[in-house]
């Protein structure tokens, strides 16, 4: 896929809607260059970013809107079925069902004619580190520390990623898959015992499983070189609140872009209290100031602009519908302003 970002815009994942069609309507009205399907956490528990992709994982238990993995029960039949599907590359075994992802199916039901003006279609999946740290076993121990289930999770997410990209390709040949890793911010802290090389390996397995542009999104600070070493095409970050620590990696980021890598600048704040009162001129000024920091380190401004996507700083699922509409309005206007001012095709 040859993809020139040119300050186009897209969303991160979640929206506050409880109706998938209305969520898609907002997306198509504002972000039709790179539309995406919305995760809808307010619609129900199965839209939670961990429950959403847990279907088919042997031992998963969901009770009273809580989920854990039973690692001590007899799951032999489920294990056999799981590995048979992986070995046979039977993507249908790893379908993301309507019950788990109403927004995905709302997008798929629209058909390819709805996306003739789009340059790409974006999907998303939870990353293996965040899934493994947030989903626990029956004793509340993160499943990431169980070697067998760590491997199962990587394979589960890889197969679901492949299934998703194949479905999106029925609508548009060019796809972008965001691997959402909010808990990468915990890597390297004193609270999480993970080796850097293991984190890179886990993430890389999912990243390289799909024939698609792949991004990783982290909405806090992390060791951003992990994403580069894992082989992502796009680094998605909260540029509104975490730009200073991100730009400490300037040299690596510039090298990443010179090799074709894209930065997805989360310039529009997702939090309602930070969102209200923002203007396009203000956000544009902040963006150009941040790009100027990289330019001063040796990056070419034309490269910075052509290798830039614009997004909200994070998902918008915790706010209200009017907040999401405001955020997308600012985002699309910021994109249009940048593309017009710098004559980007």
Order of alpha helices (4+ residues) and beta strands (2+ residues): beta-alpha-beta-beta-alpha-alpha-beta-alpha-alpha-beta-alpha-beta-alpha-beta-alpha-alpha-beta-alpha-alpha-alpha-beta-alpha
